[in-house]
Amino acid sequence: MTNQTAILSHIQELEDHQVKALVLEWLTGTEGSLAELGQLLDAEDGQVYGELDPEGHFQPLTEAQMAAKSLEVLEEYKRTRQGVSHDRVSEWLDSIGSENPLSCPR
C-alpha cells in the first residue's frame, strides 16, 4: 500500500495505541518511506490475538479480550509477586518443535 489516501484511511481506522506502535516500528525499524509504512499497515491486518491453551493449541481472542487477560495477569502479579522467569519461558520457547517440547509455563 503506497497510496497516501489509502494509508491515511487505514491509519484513521486504528486505535491510538496501534498508531503509536506502528509509527514507532516504522521510524525505528525501516528507512521511513511511505511504501514501508504501507507494508507495516498491511501486516497489521494479518495480526491475530490469542493465547495457548494448556495443551499448547492456539485459541484466538479479540484485541479487547487479549487486553483484558493481560490486565488480569498484571493484577495477579501485583497481588502475589509470583510470575514465570524469563529463563523458563526461553527454555519453553526453545523446546517448541523439538522431539520433547515442554508444556507452557504458567
Distance bins in CASP14 RR format, pairs under 12 A and 6 or more apart:
PFRMAT RR
TARGET T0000
AUTHOR 0000-0000-0000
RMODE 2
METHOD distances of the structure
MODEL  1
1 7 1 0 0 1 0 0 0 0 0 0 0
1 8 0 0 0 0 0 1 0 0 0 0 0
1 9 0 0 0 0 1 0 0 0 0 0 0
1 10 1 0 0 1 0 0 0 0 0 0 0
1 11 0 0 0 0 0 1 0 0 0 0 0
1 33 0 0 0 0 0 1 0 0 0 0 0
1 34 0 0 0 0 1 0 0 0 0 0 0
1 35 0 0 0 0 1 0 0 0 0 0 0
1 36 0 0 0 0 0 1 0 0 0 0 0
1 37 0 0 0 0 1 0 0 0 0 0 0
1 38 1 0 1 0 0 0 0 0 0 0 0
1 39 1 0 0 1 0 0 0 0 0 0 0
1 40 0 0 0 0 1 0 0 0 0 0 0
1 41 1 0 1 0 0 0 0 0 0 0 0
1 42 1 0 1 0 0 0 0 0 0 0 0
1 43 0 0 0 0 0 1 0 0 0 0 0
1 44 0 0 0 0 0 1 0 0 0 0 0
1 45 0 0 0 0 1 0 0 0 0 0 0
2 10 0 0 0 0 0 1 0 0 0 0 0
2 33 0 0 0 0 1 0 0 0 0 0 0
2 34 1 0 1 0 0 0 0 0 0 0 0
2 35 1 0 1 0 0 0 0 0 0 0 0
2 36 0 0 0 0 1 0 0 0 0 0 0
2 37 0 0 0 0 1 0 0 0 0 0 0
2 38 1 0 0 1 0 0 0 0 0 0 0
2 39 0 0 0 0 1 0 0 0 0 0 0
2 41 0 0 0 0 0 1 0 0 0 0 0
2 42 0 0 0 0 0 1 0 0 0 0 0
3 9 0 0 0 0 1 0 0 0 0 0 0
3 10 0 0 0 0 1 0 0 0 0 0 0
3 34 0 0 0 0 1 0 0 0 0 0 0
3 35 0 0 0 0 0 1 0 0 0 0 0
3 37 0 0 0 0 0 1 0 0 0 0 0
3 38 0 0 0 0 1 0 0 0 0 0 0
3 41 0 0 0 0 0 1 0 0 0 0 0
4 10 0 0 0 0 0 1 0 0 0 0 0
4 11 0 0 0 0 0 1 0 0 0 0 0
4 34 1 0 0 1 0 0 0 0 0 0 0
4 35 0 0 0 0 0 1 0 0 0 0 0
4 37 0 0 0 0 1 0 0 0 0 0 0
4 38 0 0 0 0 0 1 0 0 0 0 0
4 41 0 0 0 0 0 1 0 0 0 0 0
5 11 0 0 0 0 0 1 0 0 0 0 0
5 12 0 0 0 0 0 1 0 0 0 0 0
5 34 0 0 0 0 0 1 0 0 0 0 0
6 12 0 0 0 0 0 1 0 0 0 0 0
6 13 0 0 0 0 0 1 0 0 0 0 0
6 34 0 0 0 0 0 1 0 0 0 0 0
6 35 0 0 0 0 0 1 0 0 0 0 0
6 37 0 0 0 0 0 1 0 0 0 0 0
6 38 0 0 0 0 1 0 0 0 0 0 0
6 41 0 0 0 0 1 0 0 0 0 0 0
6 42 0 0 0 0 0 1 0 0 0 0 0
7 13 0 0 0 0 0 1 0 0 0 0 0
7 14 0 0 0 0 0 1 0 0 0 0 0
7 19 0 0 0 0 0 1 0 0 0 0 0
7 22 0 0 0 0 0 1 0 0 0 0 0
7 23 0 0 0 0 0 1 0 0 0 0 0
7 26 0 0 0 0 0 1 0 0 0 0 0
7 33 0 0 0 0 0 1 0 0 0 0 0
7 34 1 0 0 1 0 0 0 0 0 0 0
7 35 0 0 0 0 1 0 0 0 0 0 0
7 36 0 0 0 0 0 1 0 0 0 0 0
7 37 1 0 0 1 0 0 0 0 0 0 0
7 38 1 0 1 0 0 0 0 0 0 0 0
7 39 0 0 0 0 0 1 0 0 0 0 0
7 40 0 0 0 0 1 0 0 0 0 0 0
7 41 1 0 0 1 0 0 0 0 0 0 0
7 42 0 0 0 0 0 1 0 0 0 0 0
7 44 0 0 0 0 0 1 0 0 0 0 0
8 14 0 0 0 0 0 1 0 0 0 0 0
8 19 0 0 0 0 0 1 0 0 0 0 0
8 34 0 0 0 0 0 1 0 0 0 0 0
8 37 0 0 0 0 0 1 0 0 0 0 0
8 38 0 0 0 0 0 1 0 0 0 0 0
8 41 0 0 0 0 0 1 0 0 0 0 0
9 38 0 0 0 0 0 1 0 0 0 0 0
9 41 0 0 0 0 1 0 0 0 0 0 0
10 18 0 0 0 0 0 1 0 0 0 0 0
10 19 0 0 0 0 0 1 0 0 0 0 0
10 22 0 0 0 0 1 0 0 0 0 0 0
10 34 0 0 0 0 0 1 0 0 0 0 0
10 37 0 0 0 0 1 0 0 0 0 0 0
10 38 1 0 0 1 0 0 0 0 0 0 0
10 39 0 0 0 0 0 1 0 0 0 0 0
10 40 0 0 0 0 0 1 0 0 0 0 0
10 41 1 0 1 0 0 0 0 0 0 0 0
10 42 0 0 0 0 1 0 0 0 0 0 0
10 43 0 0 0 0 0 1 0 0 0 0 0
10 44 0 0 0 0 1 0 0 0 0 0 0
10 45 0 0 0 0 1 0 0 0 0 0 0
11 18 0 0 0 0 1 0 0 0 0 0 0
11 19 1 0 1 0 0 0 0 0 0 0 0
11 20 0 0 0 0 0 1 0 0 0 0 0
11 21 0 0 0 0 0 1 0 0 0 0 0
11 22 1 0 0 1 0 0 0 0 0 0 0
11 23 0 0 0 0 1 0 0 0 0 0 0
11 26 0 0 0 0 0 1 0 0 0 0 0
11 34 0 0 0 0 0 1 0 0 0 0 0
11 37 0 0 0 0 1 0 0 0 0 0 0
11 38 0 0 0 0 1 0 0 0 0 0 0
11 40 0 0 0 0 0 1 0 0 0 0 0
11 41 1 0 0 1 0 0 0 0 0 0 0
11 44 0 0 0 0 1 0 0 0 0 0 0
12 18 0 0 0 0 0 1 0 0 0 0 0
12 19 0 0 0 0 1 0 0 0 0 0 0
12 41 0 0 0 0 0 1 0 0 0 0 0
13 19 0 0 0 0 1 0 0 0 0 0 0
13 22 0 0 0 0 0 1 0 0 0 0 0
13 41 0 0 0 0 1 0 0 0 0 0 0
13 44 0 0 0 0 1 0 0 0 0 0 0
13 45 0 0 0 0 0 1 0 0 0 0 0
14 20 0 0 0 0 1 0 0 0 0 0 0
14 21 0 0 0 0 1 0 0 0 0 0 0
14 22 1 0 0 1 0 0 0 0 0 0 0
14 23 0 0 0 0 0 1 0 0 0 0 0
14 40 0 0 0 0 0 1 0 0 0 0 0
14 41 0 0 0 0 1 0 0 0 0 0 0
14 44 1 0 0 1 0 0 0 0 0 0 0
14 45 0 0 0 0 0 1 0 0 0 0 0
14 47 0 0 0 0 0 1 0 0 0 0 0
14 63 0 0 0 0 0 1 0 0 0 0 0
15 21 0 0 0 0 1 0 0 0 0 0 0
15 22 0 0 0 0 0 1 0 0 0 0 0
15 44 0 0 0 0 0 1 0 0 0 0 0
15 63 0 0 0 0 1 0 0 0 0 0 0
15 64 0 0 0 0 0 1 0 0 0 0 0
15 67 0 0 0 0 0 1 0 0 0 0 0
16 22 0 0 0 0 0 1 0 0 0 0 0
16 23 0 0 0 0 0 1 0 0 0 0 0
17 23 0 0 0 0 0 1 0 0 0 0 0
17 24 0 0 0 0 0 1 0 0 0 0 0
17 63 0 0 0 0 1 0 0 0 0 0 0
17 67 0 0 0 0 1 0 0 0 0 0 0
18 24 0 0 0 0 0 1 0 0 0 0 0
18 25 0 0 0 0 0 1 0 0 0 0 0
18 40 0 0 0 0 0 1 0 0 0 0 0
18 41 0 0 0 0 0 1 0 0 0 0 0
18 44 1 0 0 1 0 0 0 0 0 0 0
18 45 0 0 0 0 0 1 0 0 0 0 0
18 47 0 0 0 0 1 0 0 0 0 0 0
18 49 0 0 0 0 0 1 0 0 0 0 0
18 63 0 0 0 0 1 0 0 0 0 0 0
18 67 0 0 0 0 0 1 0 0 0 0 0
19 25 0 0 0 0 0 1 0 0 0 0 0
19 26 0 0 0 0 0 1 0 0 0 0 0
19 37 0 0 0 0 0 1 0 0 0 0 0
19 40 0 0 0 0 0 1 0 0 0 0 0
19 41 0 0 0 0 0 1 0 0 0 0 0
19 44 0 0 0 0 0 1 0 0 0 0 0
20 26 0 0 0 0 0 1 0 0 0 0 0
20 27 0 0 0 0 0 1 0 0 0 0 0
21 27 0 0 0 0 0 1 0 0 0 0 0
21 28 0 0 0 0 0 1 0 0 0 0 0
21 40 0 0 0 0 1 0 0 0 0 0 0
21 41 0 0 0 0 0 1 0 0 0 0 0
21 43 0 0 0 0 0 1 0 0 0 0 0
21 44 0 0 0 0 1 0 0 0 0 0 0
21 47 0 0 0 0 0 1 0 0 0 0 0
22 28 0 0 0 0 0 1 0 0 0 0 0
22 29 0 0 0 0 0 1 0 0 0 0 0
22 30 0 0 0 0 0 1 0 0 0 0 0
22 36 0 0 0 0 0 1 0 0 0 0 0
22 37 1 0 0 1 0 0 0 0 0 0 0
22 38 0 0 0 0 1 0 0 0 0 0 0
22 39 0 0 0 0 0 1 0 0 0 0 0
22 40 1 0 1 0 0 0 0 0 0 0 0
22 41 1 0 0 1 0 0 0 0 0 0 0
22 42 0 0 0 0 0 1 0 0 0 0 0
22 43 0 0 0 0 1 0 0 0 0 0 0
22 44 1 0 0 1 0 0 0 0 0 0 0
22 45 0 0 0 0 0 1 0 0 0 0 0
22 47 0 0 0 0 0 1 0 0 0 0 0
23 29 0 0 0 0 0 1 0 0 0 0 0
23 30 0 0 0 0 0 1 0 0 0 0 0
23 32 0 0 0 0 0 1 0 0 0 0 0
23 36 0 0 0 0 0 1 0 0 0 0 0
23 37 0 0 0 0 1 0 0 0 0 0 0
23 40 0 0 0 0 1 0 0 0 0 0 0
23 41 0 0 0 0 0 1 0 0 0 0 0
23 44 0 0 0 0 0 1 0 0 0 0 0
24 30 0 0 0 0 0 1 0 0 0 0 0
24 32 0 0 0 0 0 1 0 0 0 0 0
24 37 0 0 0 0 0 1 0 0 0 0 0
24 40 0 0 0 0 0 1 0 0 0 0 0
25 32 0 0 0 0 0 1 0 0 0 0 0
25 36 0 0 0 0 1 0 0 0 0 0 0
25 37 0 0 0 0 1 0 0 0 0 0 0
25 38 0 0 0 0 0 1 0 0 0 0 0
25 39 0 0 0 0 0 1 0 0 0 0 0
25 40 1 0 0 1 0 0 0 0 0 0 0
25 41 0 0 0 0 0 1 0 0 0 0 0
25 43 0 0 0 0 1 0 0 0 0 0 0
25 44 0 0 0 0 1 0 0 0 0 0 0
25 47 0 0 0 0 0 1 0 0 0 0 0
26 32 1 0 0 1 0 0 0 0 0 0 0
26 33 0 0 0 0 1 0 0 0 0 0 0
26 34 0 0 0 0 1 0 0 0 0 0 0
26 35 0 0 0 0 0 1 0 0 0 0 0
26 36 1 0 0 1 0 0 0 0 0 0 0
26 37 1 0 1 0 0 0 0 0 0 0 0
26 38 0 0 0 0 1 0 0 0 0 0 0
26 39 0 0 0 0 1 0 0 0 0 0 0
26 40 1 0 1 0 0 0 0 0 0 0 0
26 41 0 0 0 0 1 0 0 0 0 0 0
26 43 0 0 0 0 0 1 0 0 0 0 0
26 44 0 0 0 0 0 1 0 0 0 0 0
27 33 0 0 0 0 0 1 0 0 0 0 0
27 36 0 0 0 0 0 1 0 0 0 0 0
27 37 0 0 0 0 1 0 0 0 0 0 0
27 40 0 0 0 0 0 1 0 0 0 0 0
28 36 0 0 0 0 0 1 0 0 0 0 0
28 40 0 0 0 0 0 1 0 0 0 0 0
29 36 0 0 0 0 1 0 0 0 0 0 0
29 37 0 0 0 0 0 1 0 0 0 0 0
29 39 0 0 0 0 0 1 0 0 0 0 0
29 40 0 0 0 0 1 0 0 0 0 0 0
30 36 1 1 0 0 0 0 0 0 0 0 0
30 37 1 0 0 1 0 0 0 0 0 0 0
30 38 0 0 0 0 1 0 0 0 0 0 0
30 39 0 0 0 0 1 0 0 0 0 0 0
30 40 1 0 0 1 0 0 0 0 0 0 0
30 43 0 0 0 0 0 1 0 0 0 0 0
31 37 0 0 0 0 0 1 0 0 0 0 0
31 39 0 0 0 0 0 1 0 0 0 0 0
32 38 0 0 0 0 0 1 0 0 0 0 0
32 39 0 0 0 0 0 1 0 0 0 0 0
32 40 0 0 0 0 1 0 0 0 0 0 0
33 39 0 0 0 0 1 0 0 0 0 0 0
33 40 0 0 0 0 0 1 0 0 0 0 0
34 40 0 0 0 0 0 1 0 0 0 0 0
34 41 0 0 0 0 0 1 0 0 0 0 0
35 41 0 0 0 0 0 1 0 0 0 0 0
35 42 0 0 0 0 0 1 0 0 0 0 0
36 42 0 0 0 0 0 1 0 0 0 0 0
36 43 0 0 0 0 0 1 0 0 0 0 0
37 43 0 0 0 0 0 1 0 0 0 0 0
37 44 0 0 0 0 0 1 0 0 0 0 0
38 44 0 0 0 0 1 0 0 0 0 0 0
38 45 0 0 0 0 0 1 0 0 0 0 0
39 45 0 0 0 0 0 1 0 0 0 0 0
40 46 0 0 0 0 0 1 0 0 0 0 0
40 47 0 0 0 0 0 1 0 0 0 0 0
41 47 0 0 0 0 0 1 0 0 0 0 0
44 63 0 0 0 0 0 1 0 0 0 0 0
46 60 0 0 0 0 0 1 0 0 0 0 0
47 60 0 0 0 0 0 1 0 0 0 0 0
47 61 0 0 0 0 0 1 0 0 0 0 0
47 62 0 0 0 0 0 1 0 0 0 0 0
47 63 0 0 0 0 1 0 0 0 0 0 0
47 66 0 0 0 0 0 1 0 0 0 0 0
48 58 0 0 0 0 1 0 0 0 0 0 0
48 59 0 0 0 0 0 1 0 0 0 0 0
48 60 1 0 1 0 0 0 0 0 0 0 0
48 61 0 0 0 0 1 0 0 0 0 0 0
48 62 0 0 0 0 0 1 0 0 0 0 0
48 63 0 0 0 0 1 0 0 0 0 0 0
48 65 0 0 0 0 0 1 0 0 0 0 0
48 66 0 0 0 0 1 0 0 0 0 0 0
49 58 0 0 0 0 0 1 0 0 0 0 0
49 59 0 0 0 0 0 1 0 0 0 0 0
49 60 1 0 0 1 0 0 0 0 0 0 0
49 61 1 0 1 0 0 0 0 0 0 0 0
49 62 1 0 0 1 0 0 0 0 0 0 0
49 63 1 0 1 0 0 0 0 0 0 0 0
49 64 0 0 0 0 1 0 0 0 0 0 0
49 65 1 0 0 1 0 0 0 0 0 0 0
49 66 1 1 0 0 0 0 0 0 0 0 0
49 67 0 0 0 0 1 0 0 0 0 0 0
49 68 0 0 0 0 0 1 0 0 0 0 0
49 69 0 0 0 0 1 0 0 0 0 0 0
49 70 0 0 0 0 1 0 0 0 0 0 0
50 56 0 0 0 0 0 1 0 0 0 0 0
50 57 0 0 0 0 0 1 0 0 0 0 0
50 58 1 0 0 1 0 0 0 0 0 0 0
50 59 1 0 0 1 0 0 0 0 0 0 0
50 60 1 0 1 0 0 0 0 0 0 0 0
50 61 1 0 1 0 0 0 0 0 0 0 0
50 62 0 0 0 0 1 0 0 0 0 0 0
50 63 0 0 0 0 1 0 0 0 0 0 0
50 64 0 0 0 0 0 1 0 0 0 0 0
50 65 1 0 0 1 0 0 0 0 0 0 0
50 66 1 0 1 0 0 0 0 0 0 0 0
50 67 0 0 0 0 0 1 0 0 0 0 0
50 68 0 0 0 0 0 1 0 0 0 0 0
50 69 0 0 0 0 1 0 0 0 0 0 0
50 70 0 0 0 0 0 1 0 0 0 0 0
51 57 0 0 0 0 1 0 0 0 0 0 0
51 58 1 0 0 1 0 0 0 0 0 0 0
51 59 1 0 1 0 0 0 0 0 0 0 0
51 60 0 0 0 0 1 0 0 0 0 0 0
51 61 1 0 0 1 0 0 0 0 0 0 0
51 62 0 0 0 0 0 1 0 0 0 0 0
51 65 0 0 0 0 1 0 0 0 0 0 0
51 66 1 0 0 1 0 0 0 0 0 0 0
51 68 0 0 0 0 0 1 0 0 0 0 0
51 69 1 0 0 1 0 0 0 0 0 0 0
51 70 0 0 0 0 1 0 0 0 0 0 0
51 72 0 0 0 0 0 1 0 0 0 0 0
51 73 0 0 0 0 0 1 0 0 0 0 0
51 104 0 0 0 0 1 0 0 0 0 0 0
51 106 0 0 0 0 0 1 0 0 0 0 0
52 58 1 0 0 1 0 0 0 0 0 0 0
52 59 1 0 0 1 0 0 0 0 0 0 0
52 60 0 0 0 0 0 1 0 0 0 0 0
52 61 0 0 0 0 0 1 0 0 0 0 0
52 69 0 0 0 0 0 1 0 0 0 0 0
52 89 0 0 0 0 0 1 0 0 0 0 0
52 92 0 0 0 0 0 1 0 0 0 0 0
52 93 0 0 0 0 0 1 0 0 0 0 0
52 96 0 0 0 0 1 0 0 0 0 0 0
52 101 0 0 0 0 0 1 0 0 0 0 0
52 103 0 0 0 0 1 0 0 0 0 0 0
52 104 1 0 1 0 0 0 0 0 0 0 0
52 105 0 0 0 0 0 1 0 0 0 0 0
52 106 0 0 0 0 0 1 0 0 0 0 0
53 59 1 0 1 0 0 0 0 0 0 0 0
53 60 0 0 0 0 0 1 0 0 0 0 0
53 61 0 0 0 0 0 1 0 0 0 0 0
53 103 0 0 0 0 0 1 0 0 0 0 0
53 104 0 0 0 0 1 0 0 0 0 0 0
53 106 0 0 0 0 0 1 0 0 0 0 0
54 103 1 0 0 1 0 0 0 0 0 0 0
54 104 1 0 0 1 0 0 0 0 0 0 0
54 105 0 0 0 0 0 1 0 0 0 0 0
54 106 0 0 0 0 1 0 0 0 0 0 0
55 101 0 0 0 0 0 1 0 0 0 0 0
55 103 0 0 0 0 1 0 0 0 0 0 0
55 104 0 0 0 0 1 0 0 0 0 0 0
56 92 0 0 0 0 0 1 0 0 0 0 0
56 95 0 0 0 0 0 1 0 0 0 0 0
56 96 0 0 0 0 1 0 0 0 0 0 0
56 97 0 0 0 0 0 1 0 0 0 0 0
56 101 0 0 0 0 1 0 0 0 0 0 0
56 102 0 0 0 0 0 1 0 0 0 0 0
56 103 1 0 0 1 0 0 0 0 0 0 0
56 104 1 0 1 0 0 0 0 0 0 0 0
56 105 0 0 0 0 0 1 0 0 0 0 0
56 106 0 0 0 0 0 1 0 0 0 0 0
57 104 0 0 0 0 0 1 0 0 0 0 0
58 96 0 0 0 0 0 1 0 0 0 0 0
58 104 0 0 0 0 0 1 0 0 0 0 0
59 65 0 0 0 0 1 0 0 0 0 0 0
59 66 0 0 0 0 0 1 0 0 0 0 0
59 69 0 0 0 0 0 1 0 0 0 0 0
59 104 0 0 0 0 0 1 0 0 0 0 0
60 66 0 0 0 0 1 0 0 0 0 0 0
61 67 0 0 0 0 1 0 0 0 0 0 0
61 68 0 0 0 0 1 0 0 0 0 0 0
61 69 1 0 0 1 0 0 0 0 0 0 0
61 70 0 0 0 0 0 1 0 0 0 0 0
62 68 0 0 0 0 1 0 0 0 0 0 0
62 69 0 0 0 0 0 1 0 0 0 0 0
63 69 0 0 0 0 0 1 0 0 0 0 0
63 70 0 0 0 0 0 1 0 0 0 0 0
64 70 0 0 0 0 0 1 0 0 0 0 0
64 71 0 0 0 0 0 1 0 0 0 0 0
65 71 0 0 0 0 0 1 0 0 0 0 0
65 72 0 0 0 0 0 1 0 0 0 0 0
66 72 0 0 0 0 0 1 0 0 0 0 0
66 73 0 0 0 0 0 1 0 0 0 0 0
67 73 0 0 0 0 0 1 0 0 0 0 0
67 74 0 0 0 0 0 1 0 0 0 0 0
68 74 0 0 0 0 0 1 0 0 0 0 0
68 75 0 0 0 0 0 1 0 0 0 0 0
69 75 0 0 0 0 0 1 0 0 0 0 0
69 76 0 0 0 0 0 1 0 0 0 0 0
70 76 0 0 0 0 0 1 0 0 0 0 0
70 77 0 0 0 0 0 1 0 0 0 0 0
71 77 0 0 0 0 0 1 0 0 0 0 0
71 78 0 0 0 0 0 1 0 0 0 0 0
72 78 0 0 0 0 0 1 0 0 0 0 0
72 79 0 0 0 0 0 1 0 0 0 0 0
73 79 0 0 0 0 0 1 0 0 0 0 0
73 80 0 0 0 0 0 1 0 0 0 0 0
73 82 0 0 0 0 0 1 0 0 0 0 0
73 83 0 0 0 0 1 0 0 0 0 0 0
73 84 0 0 0 0 0 1 0 0 0 0 0
73 106 0 0 0 0 0 1 0 0 0 0 0
74 80 0 0 0 0 0 1 0 0 0 0 0
74 81 0 0 0 0 0 1 0 0 0 0 0
74 83 0 0 0 0 0 1 0 0 0 0 0
75 81 0 0 0 0 0 1 0 0 0 0 0
76 82 0 0 0 0 1 0 0 0 0 0 0
76 83 0 0 0 0 1 0 0 0 0 0 0
76 84 0 0 0 0 0 1 0 0 0 0 0
76 106 0 0 0 0 0 1 0 0 0 0 0
77 83 1 0 1 0 0 0 0 0 0 0 0
77 84 0 0 0 0 1 0 0 0 0 0 0
82 105 0 0 0 0 0 1 0 0 0 0 0
82 106 0 0 0 0 0 1 0 0 0 0 0
83 89 0 0 0 0 1 0 0 0 0 0 0
83 105 0 0 0 0 1 0 0 0 0 0 0
83 106 0 0 0 0 1 0 0 0 0 0 0
84 90 0 0 0 0 0 1 0 0 0 0 0
84 91 0 0 0 0 0 1 0 0 0 0 0
84 92 0 0 0 0 1 0 0 0 0 0 0
84 93 0 0 0 0 0 1 0 0 0 0 0
84 102 0 0 0 0 0 1 0 0 0 0 0
84 103 0 0 0 0 0 1 0 0 0 0 0
84 104 0 0 0 0 1 0 0 0 0 0 0
84 105 1 0 1 0 0 0 0 0 0 0 0
84 106 1 0 0 1 0 0 0 0 0 0 0
85 91 0 0 0 0 1 0 0 0 0 0 0
85 92 0 0 0 0 0 1 0 0 0 0 0
85 105 0 0 0 0 1 0 0 0 0 0 0
86 92 0 0 0 0 0 1 0 0 0 0 0
86 93 0 0 0 0 0 1 0 0 0 0 0
86 105 0 0 0 0 0 1 0 0 0 0 0
87 93 0 0 0 0 0 1 0 0 0 0 0
87 94 0 0 0 0 0 1 0 0 0 0 0
87 105 0 0 0 0 1 0 0 0 0 0 0
88 94 0 0 0 0 0 1 0 0 0 0 0
88 95 0 0 0 0 0 1 0 0 0 0 0
88 102 0 0 0 0 1 0 0 0 0 0 0
88 103 0 0 0 0 0 1 0 0 0 0 0
88 104 0 0 0 0 1 0 0 0 0 0 0
88 105 1 0 1 0 0 0 0 0 0 0 0
88 106 0 0 0 0 1 0 0 0 0 0 0
89 95 0 0 0 0 0 1 0 0 0 0 0
89 96 0 0 0 0 0 1 0 0 0 0 0
89 102 0 0 0 0 0 1 0 0 0 0 0
89 104 0 0 0 0 1 0 0 0 0 0 0
89 105 1 0 0 1 0 0 0 0 0 0 0
89 106 0 0 0 0 0 1 0 0 0 0 0
90 96 0 0 0 0 0 1 0 0 0 0 0
90 102 0 0 0 0 0 1 0 0 0 0 0
90 105 0 0 0 0 0 1 0 0 0 0 0
91 98 0 0 0 0 0 1 0 0 0 0 0
91 100 0 0 0 0 0 1 0 0 0 0 0
91 101 0 0 0 0 0 1 0 0 0 0 0
91 102 1 0 0 1 0 0 0 0 0 0 0
91 103 0 0 0 0 0 1 0 0 0 0 0
91 104 0 0 0 0 0 1 0 0 0 0 0
91 105 0 0 0 0 1 0 0 0 0 0 0
92 98 0 0 0 0 0 1 0 0 0 0 0
92 100 0 0 0 0 0 1 0 0 0 0 0
92 101 0 0 0 0 1 0 0 0 0 0 0
92 102 1 0 1 0 0 0 0 0 0 0 0
92 103 1 0 0 1 0 0 0 0 0 0 0
92 104 1 0 0 1 0 0 0 0 0 0 0
92 105 1 0 1 0 0 0 0 0 0 0 0
92 106 0 0 0 0 0 1 0 0 0 0 0
93 101 0 0 0 0 0 1 0 0 0 0 0
93 102 0 0 0 0 1 0 0 0 0 0 0
93 104 0 0 0 0 1 0 0 0 0 0 0
93 105 0 0 0 0 1 0 0 0 0 0 0
94 100 0 0 0 0 0 1 0 0 0 0 0
94 101 0 0 0 0 1 0 0 0 0 0 0
94 102 0 0 0 0 1 0 0 0 0 0 0
95 101 1 0 1 0 0 0 0 0 0 0 0
95 102 1 0 1 0 0 0 0 0 0 0 0
95 103 0 0 0 0 1 0 0 0 0 0 0
95 104 0 0 0 0 0 1 0 0 0 0 0
95 105 0 0 0 0 0 1 0 0 0 0 0
96 102 0 0 0 0 1 0 0 0 0 0 0
96 103 0 0 0 0 0 1 0 0 0 0 0
96 104 0 0 0 0 1 0 0 0 0 0 0
END
